[in-house]
Amino acid sequence: MPPAPMSRAPAPGEPGARGAVHFTEVGPRDGFQNLPETLTTAVKLAVIADLLATGVDRVEVTAFVSPRWVPQLADAADLCAALDLSRLGPRARVLVPNRPGLARALRAGARRVVVTIGVTDTFNRRNVNRPVADSLSELGPLVAEAAGAGAQVDVSLSCAFGCPFEGRVAPARVAEVARACVDAGVDEVGVADTIGVATPRAVERVVKAMAGLRLVPDRLALHLHDTRGLGLANAMAAAASGIRRFEGSLGGIGGCPFTPRATGNVCSEDLLHLLSSCGYAVAADLGRYLWAASQLAERLGTDLPGRLHRAGLWDGRPLAGDGGATAQSGGGNHQPRRPERGRGGRSRMVR
């Protein structure tokens, strides 16, 4: 059974003393779209239910994209109907690539959508088959259409630190595209390290370049990958620079299927644990997050890239003789069960 909630407010000097950070869980979309096998709608719903039970303030549940290109998310309409998006409101977010995708999302009851726009023309053409200027020109009408239906629009800027086709991206270019998005009326701008090439210094430079937008802290988000092992270090640089909304994927699953070697979404529970241990109040219950990650590992039949759900939370007591407690219980010294492997001893998920 899932653990009891950890609900005590932090005292001065304890986690939370530095203020709150907000979090968007993208695993059900960004994670599932990159799995080699398609999960059933029932399994997806169970994972989303586990995530909502953590108290995380936003979950990106699916995407209304072409099933030809992303067959793993072909059940978007059925999934949204089962979730009752009108009940969840803006806490549930769906990705849309364009206005036809928005129309489908609105019919499904979405109250918050996110549009991806690459900051380089080559990547944007590969991802949504159009130059950046065309995506930006459509954004204003898309925002207006969504607003007419009572929905909010976020934008995620892909390849903000580097493009697999054009190389390094200047922070000024990121700020330029972000400014156009703000002028179009979007509610939130996300900066994505799509190919996992960001460094702490690069994060600082991009955040500094974005300062002129004067977005309130929780309207500027950072989406990190841990492809080269710097995901958590980059998050700390971002937090020190004033970022207060982060994105991550349960267990560290996922990546971009249209970008070479874009593996390694930063693991949600690892990132939330880091921020909490550094004095920020996180928008989720970590014990329940570990439960959700361990359940996902069992459903996939493989180890996940994340670390905390395997090691467990530590309360300071000696680790020896803990009786084999598991991370699912959500507190104390936990040595979680390792999920069973797939047939023949091999994992059934590509990392």
Short mmCIF file of the C-alpha atoms (twelve columns), coordinates in Angstrom:
data_MODEL
# 
_entry.id   MODEL 
# 
loop_
_atom_site.group_PDB 
_atom_site.id 
_atom_site.type_symbol 
_atom_site.label_atom_id 
_atom_site.label_alt_id 
_atom_site.label_comp_id 
_atom_site.label_asym_id 
_atom_site.label_seq_id 
_atom_site.Cartn_x 
_atom_site.Cartn_y 
_atom_site.Cartn_z 
_atom_site.pdbx_PDB_model_num 
ATOM 1   C CA . MET A 1   0.000   0.000   0.000   1 
ATOM 2   C CA . PRO A 2   1.170   3.602   -0.567  1 
ATOM 3   C CA . PRO A 3   2.710   5.424   2.389   1 
ATOM 4   C CA . ALA A 4   0.896   7.895   4.592   1 
ATOM 5   C CA . PRO A 5   1.384   11.518  3.537   1 
ATOM 6   C CA . MET A 6   4.267   13.548  4.939   1 
ATOM 7   C CA . SER A 7   2.384   16.718  5.799   1 
ATOM 8   C CA . ARG A 8   4.242   18.499  8.632   1 
ATOM 9   C CA . ALA A 9   5.219   22.055  7.713   1 
ATOM 10  C CA . PRO A 10  8.973   22.746  7.837   1 
ATOM 11  C CA . ALA A 11  10.456  24.771  10.678  1 
ATOM 12  C CA . PRO A 12  13.138  27.442  10.045  1 
ATOM 13  C CA . GLY A 13  16.316  25.763  8.869   1 
ATOM 14  C CA . GLU A 14  14.420  22.646  7.711   1 
ATOM 15  C CA . PRO A 15  13.406  21.837  4.132   1 
ATOM 16  C CA . GLY A 16  11.178  24.615  2.850   1 
ATOM 17  C CA . ALA A 17  12.929  27.491  4.591   1 
ATOM 18  C CA . ARG A 18  14.123  28.858  1.218   1 
ATOM 19  C CA . GLY A 19  10.592  29.088  -0.137  1 
ATOM 20  C CA . ALA A 20  8.487   27.005  -2.476  1 
ATOM 21  C CA . VAL A 21  9.349   25.448  -5.813  1 
ATOM 22  C CA . HIS A 22  6.703   24.233  -8.230  1 
ATOM 23  C CA . PHE A 23  6.845   21.082  -10.299 1 
ATOM 24  C CA . THR A 24  5.432   19.657  -13.515 1 
ATOM 25  C CA . GLU A 25  5.588   15.869  -13.855 1 
ATOM 26  C CA . VAL A 26  6.021   14.968  -17.551 1 
ATOM 27  C CA . GLY A 27  6.517   11.195  -17.313 1 
ATOM 28  C CA . PRO A 28  3.084   10.142  -18.640 1 
ATOM 29  C CA . ARG A 29  3.783   12.098  -21.820 1 
ATOM 30  C CA . ASP A 30  7.519   12.655  -22.263 1 
ATOM 31  C CA . GLY A 31  8.377   9.361   -20.629 1 
ATOM 32  C CA . PHE A 32  5.803   7.071   -22.197 1 
ATOM 33  C CA . GLN A 33  6.292   8.434   -25.721 1 
ATOM 34  C CA . ASN A 34  9.837   7.112   -25.755 1 
ATOM 35  C CA . LEU A 35  9.137   3.574   -24.550 1 
ATOM 36  C CA . PRO A 36  9.758   0.827   -27.125 1 
ATOM 37  C CA . GLU A 37  6.405   -0.746  -26.317 1 
ATOM 38  C CA . THR A 38  3.030   0.921   -25.920 1 
ATOM 39  C CA . LEU A 39  1.430   0.766   -22.487 1 
ATOM 40  C CA . THR A 40  -2.262  0.086   -22.130 1 
ATOM 41  C CA . THR A 41  -4.562  2.939   -21.229 1 
ATOM 42  C CA . ALA A 42  -5.347  1.206   -17.934 1 
ATOM 43  C CA . VAL A 43  -1.663  1.125   -16.943 1 
ATOM 44  C CA . LYS A 44  -1.232  4.784   -17.882 1 
ATOM 45  C CA . LEU A 45  -4.253  5.720   -15.783 1 
ATOM 46  C CA . ALA A 46  -2.834  3.826   -12.799 1 
ATOM 47  C CA . VAL A 47  0.500   5.646   -13.085 1 
ATOM 48  C CA . ILE A 48  -1.219  9.025   -13.387 1 
ATOM 49  C CA . ALA A 49  -3.362  8.225   -10.349 1 
ATOM 50  C CA . ASP A 50  -0.199  7.428   -8.360  1 
ATOM 51  C CA . LEU A 51  1.299   10.745  -9.446  1 
ATOM 52  C CA . LEU A 52  -1.777  12.780  -8.584  1 
ATOM 53  C CA . ALA A 53  -1.751  11.151  -5.150  1 
ATOM 54  C CA . THR A 54  1.693   12.662  -4.496  1 
ATOM 55  C CA . GLY A 55  0.139   16.123  -4.484  1 
ATOM 56  C CA . VAL A 56  2.376   17.353  -7.316  1 
ATOM 57  C CA . ASP A 57  0.817   20.523  -8.648  1 
ATOM 58  C CA . ARG A 58  0.822   19.559  -12.346 1 
ATOM 59  C CA . VAL A 59  0.977   16.368  -14.416 1 
ATOM 60  C CA . GLU A 60  1.462   16.321  -18.187 1 
ATOM 61  C CA . VAL A 61  -0.770  13.404  -19.019 1 
ATOM 62  C CA . THR A 62  -0.528  12.887  -22.800 1 
ATOM 63  C CA . ALA A 63  -0.221  14.584  -26.199 1 
ATOM 64  C CA . PHE A 64  -2.604  15.075  -29.093 1 
ATOM 65  C CA . VAL A 65  -0.117  14.256  -31.823 1 
ATOM 66  C CA . SER A 66  -0.188  12.048  -34.902 1 
ATOM 67  C CA . PRO A 67  -0.385  8.367   -33.910 1 
ATOM 68  C CA . ARG A 68  1.696   7.677   -36.997 1 
ATOM 69  C CA . TRP A 69  4.654   9.462   -35.431 1 
ATOM 70  C CA . VAL A 70  3.967   8.744   -31.746 1 
ATOM 71  C CA . PRO A 71  1.934   5.513   -31.572 1 
ATOM 72  C CA . GLN A 72  2.572   5.233   -27.824 1 
ATOM 73  C CA . LEU A 73  0.144   8.140   -27.267 1 
ATOM 74  C CA . ALA A 74  -2.546  7.144   -29.760 1 
ATOM 75  C CA . ASP A 75  -5.042  6.677   -26.920 1 
ATOM 76  C CA . ALA A 76  -4.969  10.362  -25.899 1 
ATOM 77  C CA . ALA A 77  -8.707  10.964  -26.309 1 
ATOM 78  C CA . ASP A 78  -9.695  7.806   -24.418 1 
ATOM 79  C CA . LEU A 79  -7.178  8.558   -21.660 1 
ATOM 80  C CA . CYS A 80  -8.476  12.103  -21.213 1 
ATOM 81  C CA . ALA A 81  -12.081 10.917  -21.128 1 
ATOM 82  C CA . ALA A 82  -11.239 8.462   -18.366 1 
ATOM 83  C CA . LEU A 83  -9.356  11.118  -16.404 1 
ATOM 84  C CA . ASP A 84  -12.155 13.701  -16.710 1 
ATOM 85  C CA . LEU A 85  -9.888  16.645  -17.488 1 
ATOM 86  C CA . SER A 86  -12.584 19.188  -16.737 1 
ATOM 87  C CA . ARG A 87  -12.496 17.950  -13.132 1 
ATOM 88  C CA . LEU A 88  -8.703  18.127  -12.874 1 
ATOM 89  C CA . GLY A 89  -8.609  21.573  -14.494 1 
ATOM 90  C CA . PRO A 90  -5.173  23.149  -15.123 1 
ATOM 91  C CA . ARG A 91  -3.514  20.566  -12.862 1 
ATOM 92  C CA . ALA A 92  -3.563  18.227  -15.880 1 
ATOM 93  C CA . ARG A 93  -1.685  19.415  -18.960 1 
ATOM 94  C CA . VAL A 94  -1.587  17.983  -22.481 1 
ATOM 95  C CA . LEU A 95  0.831   18.701  -25.295 1 
ATOM 96  C CA . VAL A 96  -0.441  19.968  -28.645 1 
ATOM 97  C CA . PRO A 97  1.733   20.640  -31.721 1 
ATOM 98  C CA . ASN A 98  -0.648  23.005  -33.514 1 
ATOM 99  C CA . ARG A 99  -4.234  24.316  -33.705 1 
ATOM 100 C CA . PRO A 100 -5.742  21.019  -34.918 1 
ATOM 101 C CA . GLY A 101 -4.137  19.362  -31.903 1 
ATOM 102 C CA . LEU A 102 -5.542  22.111  -29.692 1 
ATOM 103 C CA . ALA A 103 -9.047  21.511  -31.070 1 
ATOM 104 C CA . ARG A 104 -8.785  17.830  -30.146 1 
ATOM 105 C CA . ALA A 105 -7.488  18.680  -26.683 1 
ATOM 106 C CA . LEU A 106 -10.298 21.148  -26.031 1 
ATOM 107 C CA . ARG A 107 -12.903 18.618  -27.126 1 
ATOM 108 C CA . ALA A 108 -11.356 16.240  -24.583 1 
ATOM 109 C CA . GLY A 109 -11.846 18.813  -21.829 1 
ATOM 110 C CA . ALA A 110 -8.262  20.090  -21.472 1 
ATOM 111 C CA . ARG A 111 -7.876  23.252  -19.418 1 
ATOM 112 C CA . ARG A 112 -4.120  23.575  -19.853 1 
ATOM 113 C CA . VAL A 113 -2.026  22.770  -22.925 1 
ATOM 114 C CA . VAL A 114 1.626   23.144  -23.820 1 
ATOM 115 C CA . VAL A 115 2.996   23.888  -27.283 1 
ATOM 116 C CA . THR A 116 6.560   22.943  -28.186 1 
ATOM 117 C CA . ILE A 117 8.585   25.346  -30.305 1 
ATOM 118 C CA . GLY A 118 12.202  24.735  -31.209 1 
ATOM 119 C CA . VAL A 119 14.515  27.714  -30.972 1 
ATOM 120 C CA . THR A 120 16.295  26.645  -34.178 1 
ATOM 121 C CA . ASP A 121 14.636  26.304  -37.553 1 
ATOM 122 C CA . THR A 122 16.177  22.934  -38.361 1 
ATOM 123 C CA . PHE A 123 14.941  21.303  -35.179 1 
ATOM 124 C CA . ASN A 124 11.504  22.903  -35.439 1 
ATOM 125 C CA . ARG A 125 11.140  21.607  -38.999 1 
ATOM 126 C CA . ARG A 126 12.137  18.117  -37.876 1 
ATOM 127 C CA . ASN A 127 9.776   18.233  -34.905 1 
ATOM 128 C CA . VAL A 128 6.649   19.999  -36.239 1 
ATOM 129 C CA . ASN A 129 7.440   20.409  -39.942 1 
ATOM 130 C CA . ARG A 130 7.644   24.223  -40.026 1 
ATOM 131 C CA . PRO A 131 10.118  27.052  -39.365 1 
ATOM 132 C CA . VAL A 132 10.126  28.840  -36.027 1 
ATOM 133 C CA . ALA A 133 8.499   31.960  -37.509 1 
ATOM 134 C CA . ASP A 134 5.460   29.958  -38.635 1 
ATOM 135 C CA . SER A 135 5.044   28.408  -35.184 1 
ATOM 136 C CA . LEU A 136 5.240   31.837  -33.577 1 
ATOM 137 C CA . SER A 137 2.752   33.371  -36.014 1 
ATOM 138 C CA . GLU A 138 0.220   30.663  -35.130 1 
ATOM 139 C CA . LEU A 139 0.754   31.041  -31.405 1 
ATOM 140 C CA . GLY A 140 -1.343  34.184  -30.870 1 
ATOM 141 C CA . PRO A 141 -4.473  32.762  -32.548 1 
ATOM 142 C CA . LEU A 142 -3.922  29.475  -30.705 1 
ATOM 143 C CA . VAL A 143 -3.771  31.281  -27.349 1 
ATOM 144 C CA . ALA A 144 -6.939  33.208  -28.200 1 
ATOM 145 C CA . GLU A 145 -8.775  30.045  -29.211 1 
ATOM 146 C CA . ALA A 146 -7.740  28.307  -26.001 1 
ATOM 147 C CA . ALA A 147 -8.726  31.300  -23.874 1 
ATOM 148 C CA . GLY A 148 -12.157 31.304  -25.494 1 
ATOM 149 C CA . ALA A 149 -12.613 27.762  -24.197 1 
ATOM 150 C CA . GLY A 150 -11.286 28.584  -20.724 1 
ATOM 151 C CA . ALA A 151 -7.885  26.961  -21.246 1 
ATOM 152 C CA . GLN A 152 -4.355  28.200  -20.552 1 
ATOM 153 C CA . VAL A 153 -1.413  27.817  -22.928 1 
ATOM 154 C CA . ASP A 154 2.208   27.165  -21.978 1 
ATOM 155 C CA . VAL A 155 5.156   27.006  -24.356 1 
ATOM 156 C CA . SER A 156 8.178   24.745  -24.103 1 
ATOM 157 C CA . LEU A 157 11.248  25.992  -25.978 1 
ATOM 158 C CA . SER A 158 13.106  22.947  -27.267 1 
ATOM 159 C CA . CYS A 159 16.891  22.853  -27.775 1 
ATOM 160 C CA . ALA A 160 17.411  25.979  -25.684 1 
ATOM 161 C CA . PHE A 161 21.003  25.039  -24.865 1 
ATOM 162 C CA . GLY A 162 22.043  23.232  -28.006 1 
ATOM 163 C CA . CYS A 163 20.597  21.830  -31.230 1 
ATOM 164 C CA . PRO A 164 21.589  18.441  -32.651 1 
ATOM 165 C CA . PHE A 165 21.521  19.934  -36.157 1 
ATOM 166 C CA . GLU A 166 22.789  23.511  -35.672 1 
ATOM 167 C CA . GLY A 167 25.000  23.224  -32.609 1 
ATOM 168 C CA . ARG A 168 25.287  25.694  -29.738 1 
ATOM 169 C CA . VAL A 169 22.390  28.103  -29.208 1 
ATOM 170 C CA . ALA A 170 23.004  31.672  -28.019 1 
ATOM 171 C CA . PRO A 171 21.087  32.700  -24.872 1 
ATOM 172 C CA . ALA A 172 19.951  35.819  -26.746 1 
ATOM 173 C CA . ARG A 173 18.186  33.601  -29.280 1 
ATOM 174 C CA . VAL A 174 16.333  31.792  -26.504 1 
ATOM 175 C CA . ALA A 175 15.264  35.117  -25.004 1 
ATOM 176 C CA . GLU A 176 14.159  36.367  -28.440 1 
ATOM 177 C CA . VAL A 177 11.837  33.416  -29.034 1 
ATOM 178 C CA . ALA A 178 10.616  33.559  -25.432 1 
ATOM 179 C CA . ARG A 179 9.744   37.245  -25.836 1 
ATOM 180 C CA . ALA A 180 7.633   36.443  -28.893 1 
ATOM 181 C CA . CYS A 181 5.800   33.785  -26.871 1 
ATOM 182 C CA . VAL A 182 5.127   36.179  -23.994 1 
ATOM 183 C CA . ASP A 183 3.867   38.790  -26.454 1 
ATOM 184 C CA . ALA A 184 1.497   36.153  -27.852 1 
ATOM 185 C CA . GLY A 185 -0.065  35.812  -24.395 1 
ATOM 186 C CA . VAL A 186 1.194   32.452  -23.153 1 
ATOM 187 C CA . ASP A 187 0.835   31.715  -19.459 1 
ATOM 188 C CA . GLU A 188 4.205   30.038  -18.925 1 
ATOM 189 C CA . VAL A 189 7.501   29.674  -20.780 1 
ATOM 190 C CA . GLY A 190 9.530   26.524  -20.330 1 
ATOM 191 C CA . VAL A 191 13.200  26.255  -21.316 1 
ATOM 192 C CA . ALA A 192 14.178  22.730  -22.332 1 
ATOM 193 C CA . ASP A 193 17.600  21.104  -22.491 1 
ATOM 194 C CA . THR A 194 16.351  18.696  -25.125 1 
ATOM 195 C CA . ILE A 195 19.651  17.014  -25.948 1 
ATOM 196 C CA . GLY A 196 21.160  17.181  -22.467 1 
ATOM 197 C CA . VAL A 197 24.076  19.511  -23.195 1 
ATOM 198 C CA . ALA A 198 23.383  22.218  -20.594 1 
ATOM 199 C CA . THR A 199 25.961  23.035  -17.936 1 
ATOM 200 C CA . PRO A 200 25.518  25.067  -14.752 1 
ATOM 201 C CA . ARG A 201 27.192  28.074  -16.384 1 
ATOM 202 C CA . ALA A 202 25.004  27.767  -19.473 1 
ATOM 203 C CA . VAL A 203 21.908  27.620  -17.273 1 
ATOM 204 C CA . GLU A 204 22.984  30.795  -15.494 1 
ATOM 205 C CA . ARG A 205 23.505  32.560  -18.831 1 
ATOM 206 C CA . VAL A 206 20.116  31.577  -20.217 1 
ATOM 207 C CA . VAL A 207 18.289  32.550  -17.028 1 
ATOM 208 C CA . LYS A 208 20.096  35.901  -17.070 1 
ATOM 209 C CA . ALA A 209 19.104  36.456  -20.712 1 
ATOM 210 C CA . MET A 210 15.475  35.737  -19.813 1 
ATOM 211 C CA . ALA A 211 15.445  38.283  -16.982 1 
ATOM 212 C CA . GLY A 212 14.179  41.025  -19.280 1 
ATOM 213 C CA . LEU A 213 10.910  39.148  -19.780 1 
ATOM 214 C CA . ARG A 214 9.968   39.949  -16.168 1 
ATOM 215 C CA . LEU A 215 8.058   36.715  -15.744 1 
ATOM 216 C CA . VAL A 216 7.054   35.865  -12.191 1 
ATOM 217 C CA . PRO A 217 9.197   32.970  -10.898 1 
ATOM 218 C CA . ASP A 218 6.640   30.181  -11.308 1 
ATOM 219 C CA . ARG A 219 5.890   31.198  -14.924 1 
ATOM 220 C CA . LEU A 220 9.426   30.402  -16.097 1 
ATOM 221 C CA . ALA A 221 10.123  26.666  -16.042 1 
ATOM 222 C CA . LEU A 222 13.201  24.551  -16.647 1 
ATOM 223 C CA . HIS A 223 13.042  21.126  -18.286 1 
ATOM 224 C CA . LEU A 224 16.317  19.241  -17.847 1 
ATOM 225 C CA . HIS A 225 17.808  16.035  -19.164 1 
ATOM 226 C CA . ASP A 226 20.490  14.075  -17.355 1 
ATOM 227 C CA . THR A 227 22.048  12.703  -20.543 1 
ATOM 228 C CA . ARG A 228 25.570  13.738  -19.555 1 
ATOM 229 C CA . GLY A 229 25.165  13.522  -15.786 1 
ATOM 230 C CA . LEU A 230 24.644  17.233  -15.084 1 
ATOM 231 C CA . GLY A 231 20.870  17.320  -14.646 1 
ATOM 232 C CA . LEU A 232 20.858  17.854  -10.876 1 
ATOM 233 C CA . ALA A 233 23.815  20.249  -10.946 1 
ATOM 234 C CA . ASN A 234 21.985  22.296  -13.575 1 
ATOM 235 C CA . ALA A 235 18.870  22.348  -11.405 1 
ATOM 236 C CA . MET A 236 20.839  23.744  -8.482  1 
ATOM 237 C CA . ALA A 237 22.323  26.462  -10.703 1 
ATOM 238 C CA . ALA A 238 18.800  27.302  -11.885 1 
ATOM 239 C CA . ALA A 239 17.409  27.465  -8.350  1 
ATOM 240 C CA . ALA A 240 20.268  29.731  -7.284  1 
ATOM 241 C CA . SER A 241 19.474  31.938  -10.294 1 
ATOM 242 C CA . GLY A 242 15.826  32.278  -9.284  1 
ATOM 243 C CA . ILE A 243 14.001  29.515  -11.186 1 
ATOM 244 C CA . ARG A 244 11.061  28.247  -9.143  1 
ATOM 245 C CA . ARG A 245 9.348   25.802  -11.505 1 
ATOM 246 C CA . PHE A 246 10.992  22.602  -12.691 1 
ATOM 247 C CA . GLU A 247 9.952   19.644  -14.806 1 
ATOM 248 C CA . GLY A 248 10.969  16.014  -14.505 1 
ATOM 249 C CA . SER A 249 9.959   12.473  -15.350 1 
ATOM 250 C CA . LEU A 250 8.995   9.748   -12.892 1 
ATOM 251 C CA . GLY A 251 11.920  7.364   -12.491 1 
ATOM 252 C CA . GLY A 252 13.914  9.324   -15.087 1 
ATOM 253 C CA . ILE A 253 12.200  7.656   -18.045 1 
ATOM 254 C CA . GLY A 254 11.918  9.160   -21.498 1 
ATOM 255 C CA . GLY A 255 13.479  11.636  -23.872 1 
ATOM 256 C CA . CYS A 256 12.717  13.030  -27.319 1 
ATOM 257 C CA . PRO A 257 12.162  10.375  -30.037 1 
ATOM 258 C CA . PHE A 258 12.945  12.891  -32.795 1 
ATOM 259 C CA . THR A 259 16.351  13.957  -31.489 1 
ATOM 260 C CA . PRO A 260 19.527  11.853  -31.749 1 
ATOM 261 C CA . ARG A 261 20.743  10.607  -28.338 1 
ATOM 262 C CA . ALA A 262 18.217  12.748  -26.423 1 
ATOM 263 C CA . THR A 263 17.839  10.248  -23.623 1 
ATOM 264 C CA . GLY A 264 17.708  10.851  -19.929 1 
ATOM 265 C CA . ASN A 265 14.943  13.077  -18.583 1 
ATOM 266 C CA . VAL A 266 15.974  14.229  -15.123 1 
ATOM 267 C CA . CYS A 267 14.355  11.970  -12.530 1 
ATOM 268 C CA . SER A 268 11.495  13.709  -10.726 1 
ATOM 269 C CA . GLU A 269 11.934  12.180  -7.295  1 
ATOM 270 C CA . ASP A 270 15.723  12.632  -7.365  1 
ATOM 271 C CA . LEU A 271 15.322  16.303  -8.302  1 
ATOM 272 C CA . LEU A 272 12.595  16.956  -5.736  1 
ATOM 273 C CA . HIS A 273 14.700  15.291  -3.041  1 
ATOM 274 C CA . LEU A 274 17.680  17.460  -3.962  1 
ATOM 275 C CA . LEU A 275 15.647  20.669  -3.827  1 
ATOM 276 C CA . SER A 276 14.033  19.650  -0.539  1 
ATOM 277 C CA . SER A 277 17.389  18.779  1.037   1 
ATOM 278 C CA . CYS A 278 18.708  22.206  0.016   1 
ATOM 279 C CA . GLY A 279 15.895  23.981  1.840   1 
ATOM 280 C CA . TYR A 280 13.135  24.407  -0.729  1 
ATOM 281 C CA . ALA A 281 9.536   23.364  -0.119  1 
ATOM 282 C CA . VAL A 282 8.640   20.944  -2.894  1 
ATOM 283 C CA . ALA A 283 5.167   20.630  -4.312  1 
ATOM 284 C CA . ALA A 284 4.848   16.894  -3.740  1 
ATOM 285 C CA . ASP A 285 5.075   14.179  -1.096  1 
ATOM 286 C CA . LEU A 286 8.391   12.364  -1.589  1 
ATOM 287 C CA . GLY A 287 7.303   9.163   0.119   1 
ATOM 288 C CA . ARG A 288 4.383   8.810   -2.265  1 
ATOM 289 C CA . TYR A 289 6.669   9.682   -5.187  1 
ATOM 290 C CA . LEU A 290 8.944   6.779   -4.297  1 
ATOM 291 C CA . TRP A 291 5.905   4.524   -4.198  1 
ATOM 292 C CA . ALA A 292 4.858   5.733   -7.662  1 
ATOM 293 C CA . ALA A 293 8.353   5.100   -9.067  1 
ATOM 294 C CA . SER A 294 8.606   1.615   -7.576  1 
ATOM 295 C CA . GLN A 295 5.162   0.753   -8.942  1 
ATOM 296 C CA . LEU A 296 6.171   1.990   -12.398 1 
ATOM 297 C CA . ALA A 297 9.313   -0.158  -12.297 1 
ATOM 298 C CA . GLU A 298 7.195   -3.209  -11.493 1 
ATOM 299 C CA . ARG A 299 4.704   -2.411  -14.256 1 
ATOM 300 C CA . LEU A 300 7.498   -2.026  -16.813 1 
ATOM 301 C CA . GLY A 301 9.397   -5.034  -15.489 1 
ATOM 302 C CA . THR A 302 12.717  -3.203  -15.461 1 
ATOM 303 C CA . ASP A 303 14.996  -1.014  -13.412 1 
ATOM 304 C CA . LEU A 304 14.455  2.715   -13.901 1 
ATOM 305 C CA . PRO A 305 17.277  5.260   -14.329 1 
ATOM 306 C CA . GLY A 306 16.374  7.137   -11.119 1 
ATOM 307 C CA . ARG A 307 18.220  6.440   -7.889  1 
ATOM 308 C CA . LEU A 308 16.162  7.522   -4.903  1 
ATOM 309 C CA . HIS A 309 13.330  5.024   -5.387  1 
ATOM 310 C CA . ARG A 310 15.925  2.244   -5.172  1 
ATOM 311 C CA . ALA A 311 17.959  3.615   -2.261  1 
ATOM 312 C CA . GLY A 312 15.014  5.086   -0.343  1 
ATOM 313 C CA . LEU A 313 14.746  8.070   1.974   1 
ATOM 314 C CA . TRP A 314 17.081  8.108   4.981   1 
ATOM 315 C CA . ASP A 315 16.043  9.398   8.414   1 
ATOM 316 C CA . GLY A 316 19.491  9.281   9.987   1 
ATOM 317 C CA . ARG A 317 19.213  5.917   11.706  1 
ATOM 318 C CA . PRO A 318 21.807  3.180   11.089  1 
ATOM 319 C CA . LEU A 319 21.159  1.254   7.901   1 
ATOM 320 C CA . ALA A 320 22.216  -2.142  9.277   1 
ATOM 321 C CA . GLY A 321 19.380  -4.369  10.492  1 
ATOM 322 C CA . ASP A 322 16.548  -2.342  8.990   1 
ATOM 323 C CA . GLY A 323 14.578  -5.519  8.406   1 
ATOM 324 C CA . GLY A 324 14.430  -5.174  4.633   1 
ATOM 325 C CA . ALA A 325 11.939  -2.299  4.620   1 
ATOM 326 C CA . THR A 326 11.009  -1.020  1.188   1 
ATOM 327 C CA . ALA A 327 10.926  2.427   -0.364  1 
ATOM 328 C CA . GLN A 328 7.203   2.061   -0.911  1 
ATOM 329 C CA . SER A 329 6.535   2.742   2.762   1 
ATOM 330 C CA . GLY A 330 7.702   6.335   2.336   1 
ATOM 331 C CA . GLY A 331 9.864   7.040   5.377   1 
ATOM 332 C CA . GLY A 332 12.825  5.767   7.377   1 
ATOM 333 C CA . ASN A 333 15.708  3.692   6.090   1 
ATOM 334 C CA . HIS A 334 14.489  1.825   3.039   1 
ATOM 335 C CA . GLN A 335 16.051  -0.743  0.777   1 
ATOM 336 C CA . PRO A 336 13.534  -1.049  -2.059  1 
ATOM 337 C CA . ARG A 337 12.793  -4.245  -3.915  1 
ATOM 338 C CA . ARG A 338 14.411  -4.523  -7.308  1 
ATOM 339 C CA . PRO A 339 11.787  -5.046  -10.010 1 
ATOM 340 C CA . GLU A 340 11.723  -8.293  -11.893 1 
ATOM 341 C CA . ARG A 341 13.476  -8.400  -15.211 1 
ATOM 342 C CA . GLY A 342 11.839  -9.150  -18.529 1 
ATOM 343 C CA . ARG A 343 12.044  -12.474 -20.294 1 
ATOM 344 C CA . GLY A 344 15.563  -13.820 -20.555 1 
ATOM 345 C CA . GLY A 345 16.868  -11.482 -17.866 1 
ATOM 346 C CA . ARG A 346 16.765  -8.410  -20.097 1 
ATOM 347 C CA . SER A 347 15.140  -5.122  -19.323 1 
ATOM 348 C CA . ARG A 348 12.100  -4.313  -21.426 1 
ATOM 349 C CA . MET A 349 12.859  -0.600  -21.719 1 
ATOM 350 C CA . VAL A 350 15.568  1.253   -23.593 1 
ATOM 351 C CA . ARG A 351 17.262  3.855   -21.395 1 
# 
